[in-house]
Amino acid sequence: MNIFPDPVDSQVFYLTGRYQGNGMIMKFEKRAGRLKWYAKLEKMSQIRAWTQVPNDRHFYACGDFETAYAQDNINTAEHTAAAFRMRNDGEMMWYATFSGVNAGPSTAKKMDRCFGIVYDPTPGNTGLSVLIQGKMTDLRETTFKKGDFYDTMLVSLDMNGRAKKSVTISF
C-alpha cells in the first residue's frame, strides 16, 4: 500500500500494507533491492498510515484488524483500529487497539479503522495523533442520533501509546 524512506538510514526503505491477509512491513536495501527483514502482524489486517520521528530509530503505524477477513466482505466484517511503535530493526515496542460497539442494525458490531497517524513535534506537547473512523453508538449524545453511522475521532496519544485526549466529529 505504501513505501516510506528511512530518515535515519538513506540506504533503506519500507513497504507497508497487507500481504497474505496480514498487516506487513518489509525493509529493503535501496541499491540491491534485497529484503533485510519483514514483520507479519497477525493482529493487523492492514497498515494504512505511517509516521516517524525525525532522527529516531522508531516508527509508528496504524491500521486495523479484520477479525474474520477470510469469510467476510469489507462492508460487513468486524474491524478493530490499531496503532503500534516498532524499532527500525523490526522489534515491536507497543501495540494499542481502539474499539467500541455498534448497537445499530449493521451485522458487524465493531467497525473501527485507523486511517492516519502523525507525530506532533510541538515543544512540550510531543506525541502522536491518530485518525479513527468508527461506528460506536456510545459516542452519539442522543438516542435520536444513534444508529448505524460512522464517526471520526482524532485521538492524541503519548509516545507510549496511551490516550491523552480525543475529539469526536459527528455529522
C-alpha positions as CSV (number, residue, x, y, z in Angstrom):
1,M,0.0,0.0,0.0
2,N,2.8,2.5,0.9
3,I,6.5,3.0,0.5
4,F,8.5,5.0,3.0
5,P,12.1,6.1,3.2
6,D,14.0,5.7,6.5
7,P,15.0,9.2,7.6
8,V,18.0,7.8,9.6
9,D,19.4,5.4,7.1
10,S,19.2,6.7,3.5
11,Q,20.2,3.2,2.1
12,V,16.9,1.5,3.0
13,F,13.1,1.9,2.5
14,Y,10.0,0.2,3.9
15,L,7.0,-1.3,2.2
16,T,3.8,-1.5,4.3
17,G,0.3,-2.6,3.8
18,R,-1.3,-6.1,3.5
19,Y,0.3,-9.3,2.4
20,Q,-1.3,-12.7,2.5
21,G,-4.1,-11.4,4.7
22,N,-2.0,-9.8,7.4
23,G,-0.5,-6.4,8.0
24,M,3.1,-6.5,6.8
25,I,6.2,-4.3,7.0
26,M,9.2,-5.1,4.7
27,K,12.5,-3.4,4.9
28,F,14.6,-3.3,1.7
29,E,18.1,-2.1,0.7
30,K,17.7,0.5,-1.9
31,R,20.7,-0.3,-4.1
32,A,20.3,-4.1,-4.5
33,G,16.6,-4.4,-3.6
34,R,17.4,-7.1,-1.1
35,L,14.9,-7.8,1.7
36,K,16.6,-7.1,5.1
37,W,13.7,-8.2,7.3
38,Y,9.9,-8.4,7.3
39,A,7.3,-8.3,10.1
40,K,4.0,-10.1,9.7
41,L,1.4,-8.6,12.2
42,E,-1.2,-11.3,12.9
43,K,-3.3,-8.9,14.9
44,M,-3.5,-6.4,12.0
45,S,-5.0,-7.0,8.6
46,Q,-3.9,-3.7,7.0
47,I,-1.4,-1.0,7.7
48,R,-2.8,2.2,6.4
49,A,-0.6,5.0,7.7
50,W,3.0,5.6,9.0
51,T,5.0,8.3,10.7
52,Q,8.5,8.6,12.0
53,V,10.1,11.0,14.5
54,P,13.0,12.8,12.7
55,N,16.4,11.2,13.5
56,D,14.8,8.5,15.6
57,R,15.2,4.7,15.1
58,H,11.5,4.0,15.8
59,F,8.4,4.4,13.6
60,Y,4.7,4.5,14.3
61,A,2.0,3.0,12.1
62,C,-1.8,2.3,12.3
63,G,-4.4,0.4,10.5
64,D,-7.0,-2.2,11.5
65,F,-7.6,-5.8,12.3
66,E,-10.4,-7.6,10.4
67,T,-11.3,-10.4,12.7
68,A,-12.7,-12.7,10.1
69,Y,-11.2,-11.4,6.8
70,A,-11.2,-14.8,5.1
71,Q,-15.0,-15.2,5.4
72,D,-16.4,-11.6,5.4
73,N,-16.9,-8.8,3.0
74,I,-15.2,-5.5,3.8
75,N,-18.6,-3.8,4.4
76,T,-19.8,-6.5,6.9
77,A,-16.6,-7.6,8.5
78,E,-15.7,-6.6,12.1
79,H,-12.7,-4.2,12.4
80,T,-10.7,-3.0,15.4
81,A,-8.5,0.0,14.9
82,A,-4.8,-0.4,16.0
83,A,-1.6,1.5,16.2
84,F,2.0,0.5,17.1
85,R,5.5,1.6,17.7
86,M,8.4,-0.5,16.2
87,R,12.1,-0.1,16.1
88,N,13.7,0.0,12.7
89,D,15.2,-3.5,13.3
90,G,11.7,-4.9,13.5
91,E,11.2,-5.2,17.3
92,M,7.7,-4.3,18.4
93,M,7.7,-1.7,21.2
94,W,4.0,-1.4,21.9
95,Y,0.6,-2.2,20.2
96,A,-2.7,-0.5,21.1
97,T,-6.2,-1.1,19.9
98,F,-9.2,1.3,19.7
99,S,-12.7,-0.2,19.5
100,G,-16.3,0.4,20.5
101,V,-19.6,-1.4,20.0
102,N,-22.1,-0.5,17.3
103,A,-25.6,-1.2,18.5
104,G,-27.2,-0.2,15.2
105,P,-28.8,-2.6,12.7
106,S,-25.5,-3.5,11.0
107,T,-24.5,-7.1,11.3
108,A,-20.9,-6.2,12.3
109,K,-20.7,-4.9,15.9
110,K,-17.1,-3.5,15.7
111,M,-16.4,-1.2,12.7
112,D,-13.4,0.8,13.7
113,R,-10.4,1.6,11.5
114,C,-7.4,3.8,11.8
115,F,-6.7,5.9,8.7
116,G,-4.0,8.3,9.8
117,I,-1.1,8.8,12.3
118,V,1.2,11.8,12.7
119,Y,3.9,12.8,15.0
120,D,3.4,16.2,16.7
121,P,6.8,17.9,17.3
122,T,5.4,20.9,19.2
123,P,7.7,21.5,22.2
124,G,6.2,20.5,25.4
125,N,3.4,18.6,23.6
126,T,5.3,15.9,21.7
127,G,3.1,12.9,21.0
128,L,1.1,11.2,18.3
129,S,-2.3,11.8,16.8
130,V,-4.4,9.1,15.2
131,L,-7.4,9.4,13.0
132,I,-10.0,6.7,13.6
133,Q,-13.2,6.0,11.8
134,G,-15.7,4.2,14.0
135,K,-19.3,3.0,14.4
136,M,-19.5,3.4,18.2
137,T,-23.0,4.3,19.2
138,D,-21.8,5.4,22.7
139,L,-20.3,8.5,21.0
140,R,-23.6,9.9,20.0
141,E,-25.3,12.0,22.6
142,T,-29.0,11.3,22.0
143,T,-31.0,8.2,21.0
144,F,-32.3,10.2,18.0
145,K,-28.9,10.5,16.5
146,K,-27.7,7.0,17.4
147,G,-27.7,4.3,14.7
148,D,-25.6,2.7,12.1
149,F,-23.4,5.8,11.4
150,Y,-19.7,6.4,11.1
151,D,-18.0,9.0,13.3
152,T,-14.4,10.3,13.1
153,M,-12.2,10.6,16.2
154,L,-8.9,12.4,16.5
155,V,-7.1,10.8,19.4
156,S,-3.9,12.3,21.0
157,L,-1.5,9.7,22.3
158,D,1.7,9.9,24.3
159,M,4.8,8.3,22.9
160,N,3.9,5.1,24.7
161,G,0.5,4.7,23.0
162,R,-1.6,5.9,25.9
163,A,-4.6,8.1,25.0
164,K,-4.3,11.7,26.4
165,K,-7.4,13.3,24.9
166,S,-9.7,13.0,21.9
167,V,-12.3,14.8,20.0
168,T,-15.2,13.2,18.1
169,I,-16.6,14.6,14.8
170,S,-20.1,13.5,14.1
171,F,-22.2,14.7,11.1
